[in-house]
């Protein structure tokens, strides 16, 4: 879920169709808009038809579904525009299920389509839905590594808006105006290991991009790299500040807070890094079971929240050190990221949306 203008927006399957819900903070459904037949996930144990998060600029809500439905809605639920990207560009060929979320700039909705086929980064006009630019992004990589589930990041280079994309063993930066490639970095997978899809989204902290590589669900296959922002052309050597081959993540995106970067590893270890050097500032862990973490961590007011797949939600105060605070079982599977909003925590399970509030 996302929160804006005192309401939540959630994508969901509804009676066989892709749909968007608006919900007020009390839990009342304000409206529901259906967009067409849903496409069932390939892997129902770890996906749905609506893996991508919605995004808003405060004026409209933009959504993308596994079916290819890509739409802009007004805040009252009416459809501003709608496309079917599967009909337009063909089936998205992924080992798992679509996961990259759209993101917005001043004028555009940005979408990355990284798969076993023609891959690209594209910008659609927020008002009309027209395709404004499309930048090819194709690399020859080992099996499955061309599959991407990450979401583009917005940053500034030389005073201009730019986009950062991680996938296919490459980190690329593009002009937000026209998609032009500004620079690229490779060298993340020198041994050409296969079955390393880009799932966890990197994070930008202090002029550094901290990039998760490989997969933490397999022994000795997790990596983490630090790439300095900026430059032109191939910056693989010139802008690589550090790399580590002793830790990483699998699915959970990285989190940044007050100059530190946090990794939530697949089995609940929490590692705090200095983004400038890559050195571990401290590491600790939440109580361990056989259940992994597919939800990303989030930090609010110095507290890190993490939801384990079996529905147990943890919190810990972070910063100079790790202070375990709480463990609460919701009794329902969770793979969505917690959403903190001023005194409340919204949690999405397989069947329900929860609001945890202070008294």
Secondary structure, 3 states (H helix, E strand, C coil): CEEECCEEEEEEEECCEEEEEEEECCCCEEEEEEEEECCCCCCCCCCCCCCCCCEECCCEEEEECCCCEEEEEECCCCEEEEEEHHHHHCCCCCCCCCCCCCEECCCEEEEEECCCCCCEEEEEECCCCCEEEEEECCCCCCCCCCCECCCCEEEEECCEEEEEEEECCEEEEEECCCCCEEEEECCCCCCCCCCCCECCCCEEECCEEEEEEECCCCCCCEEEEEEECCCCEECCCCCEEEEECCCCCCCCCCEEECCEEEEECCCCEEEEEECCCCCEEEEEECCCCCCCCCCCCEEECCEEEEECCCCEEEEEECCCCCEEEEEEECCCCCCCCCEEECCEEEEECCCCEEEEECC
